Amino acid sequence: MAFPQRPPRGRFIPRKEPEHRINHMIRVPEVRLVGDNVEVGVYPTQKALQIAQDLGLDLVEISPQAVPPVCKATDYNKFLYEKKKKEKEMKAKSKSAELKEIRFTPNTDDHDFDFKAKHAENFLKEGNKVKAYVQFKGRAIQFKERGELVLLKFAERLQEIGQVEGLPKLEGKRMLMIISPKTTKKKKESAE
């Protein structure tokens, strides 16, 4: 007959330190108190704690590096919830630029070139970088100049909406060049 297993005795479970110092964990002589329904000002820590308790709230240290440290009279759980919500919104707004690849050969036709250039324009308008490369196969490596001409023509075609990060360089059997979207300073200036 098997007995149910129980956790071993004396197992150490570390206590989770709170992210912010709250209530009696604040160990400074005076704090700057902020919050709703609170008169903003510098108070001794005990008085600020008493004000928060009278309102049925916690005293949360928001900015410990400030002199004196800034504390807010708020419900701690609500404070954490709002903070996580703000972080989530910030993360959703920040878009990481992707690196899109466009492949050519030294003998790429004009129609193919135009088609790929239009795709690159769309990528740059969306805010992504474009990595254009010429793939050399077999003896085609002898015609490096053709590959370089294709990439320079490509860069010239996209110069209005993108800027080249460097001249074409040969890596193995590939010659590559990276084009990044131009910063839209004109739009920002017109908005002001």
C-alpha positions as CSV (number, residue, x, y, z in Angstrom):
1,M,0.0,0.0,0.0
2,A,1.5,3.4,-1.1
3,F,1.2,6.4,1.1
4,P,0.5,9.8,-0.4
5,Q,3.7,11.9,-0.6
6,R,3.9,15.1,1.4
7,P,6.4,17.9,0.9
8,P,9.6,17.5,3.0
9,R,9.7,19.3,6.3
10,G,11.9,22.3,6.7
11,R,11.7,23.3,3.1
12,F,12.7,26.9,2.7
13,I,10.2,29.0,0.7
14,P,11.7,32.4,0.1
15,R,9.3,35.3,0.8
16,K,8.6,37.5,-2.2
17,E,9.8,41.0,-1.6
18,P,7.2,43.6,-2.6
19,E,8.2,45.7,-5.7
20,H,7.7,48.9,-3.8
21,R,8.1,49.7,-0.1
22,I,4.7,50.2,1.5
23,N,3.4,51.4,4.9
24,H,5.8,50.4,7.7
25,M,8.5,49.3,5.3
26,I,9.2,53.0,4.5
27,R,12.1,53.9,6.8
28,V,12.9,57.6,6.0
29,P,12.2,60.5,8.3
30,E,10.0,62.5,5.9
31,V,8.3,61.9,2.6
32,R,6.5,64.0,-0.1
33,L,2.9,62.8,-0.1
34,V,0.8,62.8,-3.3
35,G,-2.5,61.2,-4.2
36,D,-6.2,61.8,-4.6
37,N,-8.0,63.5,-1.8
38,V,-4.7,64.3,-0.1
39,E,-3.0,67.7,0.4
40,V,0.3,67.5,-1.4
41,G,3.3,68.3,0.7
42,V,6.3,67.1,2.7
43,Y,5.2,65.3,5.9
44,P,7.0,63.2,8.5
45,T,6.6,59.5,7.6
46,Q,4.4,58.7,10.6
47,K,2.0,61.6,9.8
48,A,1.8,60.6,6.1
49,L,1.1,57.0,7.1
50,Q,-1.6,58.2,9.5
51,I,-3.2,60.3,6.7
52,A,-3.2,57.2,4.3
53,Q,-4.7,54.9,7.0
54,D,-7.4,57.5,7.8
55,L,-8.4,57.3,4.1
56,G,-8.3,53.5,4.2
57,L,-5.4,53.4,1.8
58,D,-1.8,52.3,1.7
59,L,1.3,54.5,1.6
60,V,3.3,53.4,-1.4
61,E,6.8,54.7,-2.1
62,I,6.8,55.6,-5.8
63,S,10.2,57.4,-6.2
64,P,12.7,56.3,-3.6
65,Q,15.6,58.3,-5.3
66,A,13.9,61.7,-4.9
67,V,14.8,63.9,-2.0
68,P,12.5,63.5,0.0
69,P,11.1,60.2,-1.4
70,V,7.8,60.5,-3.1
71,C,5.0,58.4,-1.6
72,K,1.4,58.0,-2.9
73,A,-1.7,57.3,-0.8
74,T,-3.4,54.6,-2.8
75,D,-4.7,51.1,-2.7
76,Y,-1.5,49.0,-3.3
77,N,-3.3,46.3,-5.4
78,K,-5.0,48.9,-7.6
79,F,-1.6,50.7,-8.0
80,L,0.1,47.5,-9.2
81,Y,-2.8,46.7,-11.5
82,E,-2.6,50.2,-13.1
83,K,1.1,49.9,-13.4
84,K,0.9,46.6,-15.2
85,K,-1.8,48.0,-17.5
86,K,0.4,50.9,-18.5
87,E,3.4,48.6,-19.1
88,K,1.2,46.4,-21.3
89,E,0.0,49.5,-23.3
90,M,3.6,50.7,-23.8
91,K,4.7,47.2,-25.0
92,A,1.8,47.1,-27.4
93,K,2.6,50.5,-28.8
94,S,6.3,49.8,-29.3
95,K,6.7,48.1,-32.7
96,S,10.0,46.4,-33.4
97,A,11.2,46.9,-37.0
98,E,11.6,43.7,-38.9
99,L,14.3,42.9,-41.4
100,K,12.7,42.0,-44.8
101,E,14.9,40.2,-47.4
102,I,14.8,40.7,-51.1
103,R,16.9,38.5,-53.4
104,F,18.3,39.3,-56.8
105,T,20.6,37.5,-59.2
106,P,23.1,39.3,-61.4
107,N,20.8,38.9,-64.4
108,T,17.5,40.1,-62.8
109,D,15.1,41.4,-65.5
110,D,13.6,44.9,-65.4
111,H,10.1,43.6,-64.7
112,D,11.3,41.4,-61.8
113,F,13.4,44.4,-60.5
114,D,10.4,46.7,-60.6
115,F,8.2,44.1,-58.9
116,K,10.7,43.7,-56.1
117,A,11.3,47.4,-55.8
118,K,7.6,48.0,-55.2
119,H,7.6,45.4,-52.4
120,A,10.6,47.1,-50.9
121,E,8.9,50.4,-51.0
122,N,5.9,48.9,-49.1
123,F,8.2,47.4,-46.5
124,L,10.0,50.7,-45.9
125,K,6.7,52.6,-45.7
126,E,5.6,50.1,-42.9
127,G,8.8,51.0,-41.0
128,N,10.8,47.8,-41.7
129,K,14.4,47.5,-42.9
130,V,15.1,45.9,-46.2
131,K,18.1,43.6,-46.8
132,A,18.7,43.4,-50.5
133,Y,21.2,40.8,-51.7
134,V,22.5,39.4,-55.0
135,Q,23.0,35.6,-54.9
136,F,25.8,34.4,-57.1
137,K,25.6,30.8,-58.3
138,G,28.5,28.8,-59.8
139,R,30.7,31.0,-62.1
140,A,28.4,34.0,-61.8
141,I,30.7,35.2,-59.0
142,Q,33.0,36.4,-61.8
143,F,30.4,39.1,-62.5
144,K,30.5,40.9,-59.2
145,E,30.2,44.3,-61.0
146,R,26.8,43.3,-62.3
147,G,25.6,42.4,-58.8
148,E,26.9,45.7,-57.4
149,L,25.1,47.6,-60.3
150,V,21.8,45.9,-59.4
151,L,22.1,46.8,-55.8
152,L,23.1,50.4,-56.5
153,K,20.2,50.8,-59.0
154,F,17.9,49.4,-56.3
155,A,19.3,51.9,-53.7
156,E,18.8,54.7,-56.2
157,R,15.2,53.7,-56.8
158,L,14.4,53.7,-53.1
159,Q,16.4,56.9,-52.1
160,E,13.2,59.0,-51.5
161,I,11.8,56.7,-48.8
162,G,14.9,54.8,-47.6
163,Q,18.5,55.4,-46.8
164,V,21.4,53.0,-47.4
165,E,23.2,51.9,-44.3
166,G,26.4,51.0,-46.2
167,L,27.8,50.2,-49.6
168,P,27.2,46.7,-51.1
169,K,29.6,44.2,-49.6
170,L,30.4,40.7,-50.6
171,E,29.9,37.9,-48.0
172,G,30.7,34.5,-49.4
173,K,28.5,34.1,-52.5
174,R,26.2,36.9,-51.6
175,M,26.6,40.7,-52.1
176,L,24.3,42.5,-49.7
177,M,23.1,46.0,-48.7
178,I,20.7,47.1,-46.0
179,I,18.3,50.0,-46.5
180,S,16.5,51.5,-43.6
181,P,13.4,53.7,-43.7
182,K,14.0,57.5,-43.6
183,T,12.9,59.2,-40.4
184,T,9.7,61.3,-40.9
185,K,10.9,64.6,-39.5
186,K,8.8,66.6,-42.0
187,K,5.6,65.1,-40.7
188,K,6.5,66.0,-37.1
189,E,7.4,69.5,-38.0
190,S,4.1,70.1,-39.9
191,A,2.1,68.8,-37.0
192,E,3.6,71.5,-34.7
